[in-house]
Amino acid sequence: MKTRIVLALFAALFSGNLFAQNGTLQTQAKPARPLDIATDPFTQLNLTAVQKQEVTRLQKAHQEEVKPLNDKVLKLRQDLGAEMQKPTPDNAKADAIMAETQQVMTQVAQKRDALRLDVRKQLTLEQQTVFDRLVPPAVANAQPIAR
């Protein structure tokens, strides 16, 4: 019973992201925004034109790399929601879906951290200090899925 409650809560958390405010199912993952050059960290860094160009190139390559992973997470969340909507959800199947979701999310976080390090290499020492404060590693902030 306790497992079923945890699974139901988990499914509710994940499936809640699948629906827009009007209650329709979202069929595509939102585009990844790993490090937005137009927002705070980058405006505070005063990047040169060359730095902006290189960071933009790195970001585009990263987005292309993680899009399939983000799409997979969305599909897994949909699968978990569908499983939990069944009259008698299969706990083993739900556990497997959650484990795979966590694995893929960890891959995305690792790739984001790799991007973070690649961007950091483009910065001066002074810029790196500000960047480190404003853009912490994703893996360090990742929360494990509670079971």
Long-range contacts (C-beta under 8 A, 24 or more apart in sequence): 3-91, 4-89, 4-91, 6-146, 6-147, 7-84, 7-89, 7-91, 7-94, 7-95, 7-98, 8-84, 10-80, 10-94, 10-98, 10-145, 10-146, 11-80, 11-81, 11-83, 11-84, 11-94, 12-84, 14-77, 14-80, 14-81, 14-101, 15-77, 15-78, 15-80, 15-81, 15-84, 17-77, 18-74, 18-77, 18-78, 18-81, 25-78, 26-74, 28-71, 28-74, 29-67, 29-70, 29-71, 29-73, 29-74, 30-70, 31-63, 31-67, 32-62, 32-63, 32-66, 32-67, 32-70, 32-108, 34-59, 34-62, 34-63, 34-66, 34-112, 34-115, 34-116, 35-59, 35-115, 35-116, 35-119, 35-135, 40-134, 41-130, 41-131, 41-134, 41-135, 44-130, 44-134, 45-123, 45-127, 45-130, 45-131, 46-127, 47-127, 51-122, 51-123, 54-122, 55-119, 55-122, 58-115, 58-118, 58-119, 58-122, 59-115, 62-111, 62-112, 62-115, 65-111, 66-108, 66-111, 66-112, 69-104, 69-107, 69-108, 69-111, 70-108, 72-104, 73-101, 73-104, 73-105, 73-108, 76-100, 76-101, 76-104, 77-101, 95-147, 98-145, 98-147, 101-145, 102-144, 102-145, 105-142, 106-139, 106-142, 108-138, 109-138, 109-139, 109-142, 110-138, 110-139, 112-138, 113-137, 113-138, 113-139
